[in-house]
Amino acid sequence: MASVQSFCSCNQSCIRIRRTCVRRDRIGSTRCSIKCPSGEVSNLDGEECGKRRLRMLIAGGGIGGLVLALAAKHRGYEVKVLEKDLSAVRGEGRHRGPIQLLSSALAVLKAIDENVGNQIMEAGCVTGNRTNGLADGLTGEWFTKFDLLTPASKKGLPVTLVICRMALQDILVNAVGSDILRNKSKVVDFTQEPGKVRVVLENGQHYYGDILIGADGIWSEVRSKLFGKQEAKYSGYTCYSGLTNYVPPYIDTIGYRVFLGLNQYFVASDVGHGKMQWYAFHGEPPSSTNILDNKKKRLMDLFGNWCNEVITLISETPEHMILQRDIYDRDIIDTWGIGRVTLLGDAAHPMQPNLGQGGCSAIEDCYQLILELDKVSKHGFDDRKQDEVISALRRYEKKRVSRVKILHAASRMASKMLANYQPYIDFPLSVCSQNLPIKHPGIHVVRALLHFTFPHFITWMIEGHG
Ligand SMILES: Cc1cc2nc3c(=O)[nH]c(=O)nc-3n(C[C@H](O)[C@H](O)[C@H](O)COP(=O)(O)OP(=O)(O)OC[C@H]3O[C@@H](n4cnc5c(N)ncnc54)[C@H](O)[C@@H]3O)c2cc1C
């Protein structure tokens, strides 16, 4: 017989109650009964007396929140995901279109849950086994190509793919389960109290946990409460995205291509199922094009003199399948948390989508966070470990921040460089009457530089976080 201190799992004001464990007649197993004022009894099965499960609250059920919940569930934590609106997640998914998951993120997903990893591989469209790279927007000529396959194969990692965001959400939501995921639960506040964190929802409900993870995206409420409200930074670009039922003739050889131009770029990717996804970025002040109709005409004005591959994709896309949003990020911060609260994914480090690394980084965050928490609570948790769990959160932040900083800076640099992209010499019409593009000598230097450095950078991204 031993004594245990724990919390009940009801969602009202939980009060610590000292109870006595009753040893059951099962070998190696104990059962602790805990009563709370509401009358709820929670039983901790299979844990040693004095130990209980780590209680993790997650604000936000996007990619990061769901992957973390899945990993925490497998560790036996008592986890709750508080999501403000699951249908909005799907709506947003529609707006944002498919997502590319690099080998690094896929490997993490498989490590967290082999079955989920396999479902994602099956639902996705592998692009990493084809040619991918940067091309000139006007001529379509390759600028540099990336090899996503060799570094993945060398490390025995899954090959980069693209998956519909709604399919990804479905797989993760099903694996996490409805007992863990609370929909219509908008987090509006939290307070840190001795030995626990109290999270308040918009509807007045509150939850207690040992730790709170803010995975509530770029407009994170948790981040604002931690560090004060700060304006997001406009990237300088608005983004049109389109999904079209069109299979181009190069489908078997090219996975995705980024077409470059001065102050604008166009990303085209095979997303499987006979569809192509594209993103057209254009540098302009925020909210300057609030066009509801005729986005296609606007795009033709912007990209009409580009190569055939670009023009065809725009023409093949029905007007209602074109959406527009301004792109924001935030300055990187070195510390993501205070006390028993930390941030993850876009809440911690929102970045521009140029490298397709925001979602992948959120997934990598989950892995590191779970590794650090494992050191504290692998064999159960108890109240003497409260300081250790706080240190684990700080270690997680410290271990993730340098990699994320590089990705964040590279994403910003990529769009800034395009503001000066000038591959051709600008002759007055009288000198070059046929308007033939003549290459700027500097472009050869840039190309050689990219050719040398980019494969290393891609390999570093693919190999993932440690
Ligand atoms: C055009 C574009 C293309 C992109 N392409 C890629 C790509 O190819 N690959 C890639 O890796 N990344 C890509 N990204 C980035 C990627 O979408 C994000 O980095 C990723 O979605 C971040 O995941 P997250 O879980 O941190 O946040 P989110 O996906 O934003 O999820 C946050 C969740 O929190 C919920 N929430 C918000 N506030 C609250 C609250 N107060 N209470 C409760 N819940 C709340 C939201 O409803 C949402 O479900 C792209 C981004 C854009 C804009």
The ligand as an SDF file (V2000), in Angstrom:
LIG
                    3D

 53 58  0  0  0  0  0  0  0  0999 V2000
    0.7890   29.1210  -49.6810 C   0  0  0  0  0  0  0  0  0  0  0  0
    1.4340   28.2590  -48.6480 C   0  0  0  0  0  0  0  0  0  0  0  0
    2.0270   27.0650  -49.0170 C   0  0  0  0  0  0  0  0  0  0  0  0
    2.6800   26.2710  -48.0550 C   0  0  0  0  0  0  0  0  0  0  0  0
    3.2600   25.1120  -48.4520 N   0  0  0  0  0  0  0  0  0  0  0  0
    3.9120   24.3600  -47.5410 C   0  0  0  0  0  0  0  0  0  0  0  0
    4.5470   23.1350  -47.9340 C   0  0  0  0  0  0  0  0  0  0  0  0
    4.5030   22.7330  -49.0870 O   0  0  0  0  0  0  0  0  0  0  0  0
    5.2020   22.4100  -46.9690 N   0  0  0  0  0  0  0  0  0  0  0  0
    5.2580   22.8300  -45.6640 C   0  0  0  0  0  0  0  0  0  0  0  0
    5.8580   22.1350  -44.8460 O   0  0  0  0  0  0  0  0  0  0  0  0
    4.6500   23.9670  -45.2680 N   0  0  0  0  0  0  0  0  0  0  0  0
    3.9820   24.7330  -46.1630 C   0  0  0  0  0  0  0  0  0  0  0  0
    3.3490   25.8780  -45.7580 N   0  0  0  0  0  0  0  0  0  0  0  0
    3.4050   26.2570  -44.3360 C   0  0  0  0  0  0  0  0  0  0  0  0
    2.4300   25.4150  -43.5190 C   0  0  0  0  0  0  0  0  0  0  0  0
    1.1310   25.5340  -44.0330 O   0  0  0  0  0  0  0  0  0  0  0  0
    2.4200   25.8660  -42.0670 C   0  0  0  0  0  0  0  0  0  0  0  0
    3.7200   26.0780  -41.6310 O   0  0  0  0  0  0  0  0  0  0  0  0
    1.7580   24.8070  -41.1920 C   0  0  0  0  0  0  0  0  0  0  0  0
    0.3990   24.7170  -41.5110 O   0  0  0  0  0  0  0  0  0  0  0  0
    1.9420   25.1490  -39.7200 C   0  0  0  0  0  0  0  0  0  0  0  0
    1.2770   24.2010  -38.9420 O   0  0  0  0  0  0  0  0  0  0  0  0
    0.7890   24.5750  -37.4690 P   0  0  0  0  0  0  0  0  0  0  0  0
    0.1200   23.3720  -36.9460 O   0  0  0  0  0  0  0  0  0  0  0  0
    1.9100   25.1770  -36.7180 O   0  0  0  0  0  0  0  0  0  0  0  0
   -0.2650   25.7600  -37.6820 O   0  0  0  0  0  0  0  0  0  0  0  0
   -1.6630   25.7340  -38.4490 P   0  0  0  0  0  0  0  0  0  0  0  0
   -1.6390   24.7300  -39.5410 O   0  0  0  0  0  0  0  0  0  0  0  0
   -1.9430   27.1520  -38.8140 O   0  0  0  0  0  0  0  0  0  0  0  0
   -2.6970   25.2400  -37.3390 O   0  0  0  0  0  0  0  0  0  0  0  0
   -3.0670   26.0530  -36.2590 C   0  0  0  0  0  0  0  0  0  0  0  0
   -4.3830   25.5160  -35.7030 C   0  0  0  0  0  0  0  0  0  0  0  0
   -4.7150   26.2290  -34.5160 O   0  0  0  0  0  0  0  0  0  0  0  0
   -6.0870   26.5600  -34.5340 C   0  0  0  0  0  0  0  0  0  0  0  0
   -6.2320   27.7370  -33.6720 N   0  0  0  0  0  0  0  0  0  0  0  0
   -5.8610   29.0080  -33.9160 C   0  0  0  0  0  0  0  0  0  0  0  0
   -6.1100   29.7850  -32.8700 N   0  0  0  0  0  0  0  0  0  0  0  0
   -6.6640   28.9940  -31.9220 C   0  0  0  0  0  0  0  0  0  0  0  0
   -7.1350   29.2250  -30.6070 C   0  0  0  0  0  0  0  0  0  0  0  0
   -7.0940   30.4380  -30.0520 N   0  0  0  0  0  0  0  0  0  0  0  0
   -7.6420   28.1840  -29.9000 N   0  0  0  0  0  0  0  0  0  0  0  0
   -7.6960   26.9410  -30.4470 C   0  0  0  0  0  0  0  0  0  0  0  0
   -7.2700   26.6720  -31.7030 N   0  0  0  0  0  0  0  0  0  0  0  0
   -6.7550   27.6860  -32.4290 C   0  0  0  0  0  0  0  0  0  0  0  0
   -6.4000   26.8040  -36.0090 C   0  0  0  0  0  0  0  0  0  0  0  0
   -7.7770   26.6570  -36.2680 O   0  0  0  0  0  0  0  0  0  0  0  0
   -5.5530   25.7140  -36.6610 C   0  0  0  0  0  0  0  0  0  0  0  0
   -6.2420   24.5100  -36.7540 O   0  0  0  0  0  0  0  0  0  0  0  0
    2.6980   26.6900  -46.7050 C   0  0  0  0  0  0  0  0  0  0  0  0
    2.0770   27.8730  -46.3230 C   0  0  0  0  0  0  0  0  0  0  0  0
    1.4540   28.6580  -47.2750 C   0  0  0  0  0  0  0  0  0  0  0  0
    0.8120   29.9340  -46.8460 C   0  0  0  0  0  0  0  0  0  0  0  0
  1  2  1  0
  2  3  1  0
  2 52  2  0
  3  4  2  0
  4  5  1  0
  4 50  1  0
  5  6  2  0
  6  7  1  0
  6 13  1  0
  7  8  2  0
  7  9  1  0
  9 10  1  0
 10 11  2  0
 10 12  1  0
 12 13  2  0
 13 14  1  0
 14 15  1  0
 14 50  1  0
 15 16  1  0
 16 17  1  0
 16 18  1  0
 18 19  1  0
 18 20  1  0
 20 21  1  0
 20 22  1  0
 22 23  1  0
 23 24  1  0
 24 25  2  0
 24 26  1  0
 24 27  1  0
 27 28  1  0
 28 29  2  0
 28 30  1  0
 28 31  1  0
 31 32  1  0
 32 33  1  0
 33 34  1  0
 33 48  1  0
 34 35  1  0
 35 36  1  0
 35 46  1  0
 36 37  1  0
 36 45  1  0
 37 38  2  0
 38 39  1  0
 39 40  1  0
 39 45  2  0
 40 41  1  0
 40 42  2  0
 42 43  1  0
 43 44  2  0
 44 45  1  0
 46 47  1  0
 46 48  1  0
 48 49  1  0
 50 51  2  0
 51 52  1  0
 52 53  1  0
M  END
$$$$
